[in-house]
Amino acid sequence: MNARRLILAALLCLLSAADRLSADAIFDFTYISTRNAAYNNKAHLMNTGIQVQPGDLLRFSGTGTIHVGGPYYIWSNFVMGLISPLPNTELMRNYQGVNTNYTAAAIPLAGESVLFLQQRTSLDDHRDLLHSVVVPSAGFVYLGIFDNFFADNTGQFQFQITRTIAPEPATALLLLVSGLALIRRRTK
């Protein structure tokens, strides 16, 4: 009788841990670039409202365009992600650029980390954003672009963000212990 109860408890633990491991949350987020020219030559990052922990998996799918003046349009691969413990609606950050700024990342402050940087080969490199990344630090997810003149911007990006929560250490330990107990009972 005790063996049956132990096996049942172990199975319940396994099932609850499996549910925890496969729990995904899907978020829709629209990024509209600021038109405030006071932020020129900065990365303008908006808070998605998604709070994450280290080890969480984020998958980004995005499309859309922002017209940044003149003949130039930025498609949704022209973006950057940042994790910050600050719950602000938006952040302004300096950015580092490579290859005439076609590849750039926000420069994080203390306690922040770069989630991903945009990958663009030229101003004519128009692709949707498809990206997966493991979260390096705790905080809120910010998405943004940089521009040297924000006042003439129009347009928006639409993102779908899927967060898979990393298992808590206690969940993994419980899964291991219950699995070992189950195996031990079966071998007897």
C-alpha positions in Angstrom: 0.0 0.0 0.0 2.8 2.4 0.9 4.6 1.6 -2.4 1.4 2.5 -4.4 1.1 5.8 -2.6 4.8 6.6 -3.2 4.4 5.7 -6.9 1.3 7.8 -7.1 3.0 10.8 -5.4 6.0 10.4 -7.7 3.8 10.4 -10.8 2.0 13.5 -9.6 5.3 15.2 -9.0 6.5 14.2 -12.5 3.3 15.5 -14.1 3.4 18.8 -12.2 7.1 19.3 -13.2 6.3 18.4 -16.8 3.5 21.1 -16.8 6.0 23.6 -15.4 8.6 22.8 -17.9 6.3 23.2 -20.9 4.4 26.3 -19.8 4.6 29.0 -22.5 3.1 32.5 -22.4 2.5 34.4 -25.6 2.5 38.2 -25.7 1.6 40.6 -28.5 3.4 43.9 -28.4 3.4 46.9 -30.8 6.4 49.1 -31.0 5.7 52.7 -32.2 8.8 54.8 -32.5 9.0 58.1 -30.6 8.7 61.3 -32.5 10.5 63.2 -29.8 13.6 64.8 -31.4 15.2 65.3 -27.9 16.2 61.6 -28.2 18.2 61.9 -31.4 21.2 59.6 -31.7 19.9 57.4 -28.9 18.3 54.0 -28.8 14.6 54.4 -27.9 13.5 51.3 -26.1 9.9 50.5 -25.0 8.9 48.2 -22.1 7.0 45.1 -23.4 5.7 44.5 -19.9 7.2 41.0 -19.9 9.1 40.3 -16.7 11.8 37.5 -17.0 14.3 35.5 -14.9 17.7 34.2 -16.0 17.3 31.0 -18.0 13.9 31.8 -19.5 13.6 31.3 -23.2 12.2 34.1 -25.4 11.2 33.7 -29.0 10.5 36.8 -31.1 8.5 37.0 -34.3 8.1 40.5 -35.7 7.0 42.4 -38.7 6.3 46.0 -39.7 8.1 49.1 -40.9 9.0 52.5 -39.5 9.6 55.3 -41.9 12.6 57.3 -40.5 12.6 60.2 -43.0 13.9 60.7 -46.5 13.8 57.5 -48.5 14.6 55.3 -45.6 12.4 52.7 -44.0 13.5 50.4 -41.1 12.0 46.9 -41.1 11.6 44.9 -38.0 15.1 43.2 -38.1 16.4 46.7 -37.3 15.7 46.4 -33.6 17.5 45.7 -30.4 16.5 44.1 -27.1 17.5 45.0 -23.5 16.8 43.6 -20.1 16.5 46.2 -17.3 15.3 45.9 -13.7 13.7 49.4 -14.2 9.9 49.2 -14.8 9.9 52.5 -16.9 7.6 52.8 -19.9 10.5 53.6 -22.1 14.3 53.9 -21.8 16.8 56.0 -23.8 20.3 54.4 -24.2 23.5 55.1 -26.1 24.2 52.5 -28.6 27.3 50.9 -30.2 27.3 50.3 -33.9 29.3 48.3 -36.4 29.5 48.5 -40.2 28.0 52.0 -40.6 25.6 51.3 -37.8 23.8 48.5 -39.7 24.4 46.3 -36.7 23.9 47.9 -33.3 23.2 47.1 -29.7 22.0 49.3 -26.8 24.8 50.0 -24.3 23.4 48.7 -20.9 23.7 50.5 -17.6 24.7 48.7 -14.4 22.2 45.9 -13.7 21.1 45.7 -17.4 22.0 43.3 -20.1 21.7 43.2 -23.9 19.2 40.7 -24.9 19.9 40.8 -28.6 21.1 43.2 -31.3 19.7 43.7 -34.7 21.3 42.0 -37.6 21.2 44.1 -40.8 23.6 44.2 -43.7 22.4 47.4 -45.4 19.5 49.9 -45.4 17.9 47.6 -48.1 18.1 44.5 -45.9 14.4 44.0 -45.3 13.5 40.9 -43.3 11.1 40.1 -40.5 12.5 39.4 -37.1 12.8 35.8 -36.1 14.9 35.3 -33.0 15.3 33.1 -30.0 17.4 33.9 -27.0 18.0 32.6 -23.4 17.5 35.5 -20.9 20.8 36.4 -19.2 19.5 38.5 -16.3 16.3 39.3 -14.4 14.2 42.3 -15.3 11.8 43.7 -17.9 12.1 43.1 -21.7 12.6 46.3 -23.7 12.6 46.5 -27.5 13.7 49.5 -29.6 15.5 51.1 -32.5 17.9 53.9 -32.8 17.7 56.9 -35.1 19.6 60.2 -35.6 16.3 62.1 -36.0 13.1 60.8 -34.4 10.8 63.7 -35.1 9.8 62.5 -38.6 9.2 58.9 -37.8 6.0 57.1 -38.7 4.9 53.4 -38.7 5.2 50.5 -36.2 6.4 47.0 -35.6 4.1 44.2 -34.4 5.8 41.5 -32.3 4.7 38.2 -30.9 6.9 37.1 -28.0 6.8 33.7 -26.5 8.3 33.1 -23.1 9.1 29.7 -21.8 9.8 29.9 -18.1 12.9 28.2 -16.8 12.2 25.5 -14.3 12.9 26.5 -10.7 15.7 24.6 -9.0 13.3 23.1 -6.5 11.1 21.8 -9.3 14.1 20.1 -11.0 15.2 18.6 -7.6 11.7 17.3 -6.9 11.6 15.8 -10.3 15.0 14.1 -9.8 14.2 12.8 -6.3 10.7 11.5 -7.2 12.1 9.9 -10.3 14.9 8.1 -8.3 12.3 6.9 -5.7 10.2 5.5 -8.5 13.1 3.7 -10.1 14.2 2.3 -6.8 10.7 1.0 -6.0 10.5 -0.6 -9.4 13.8 -2.4 -9.0 12.7 -3.9 -5.7 
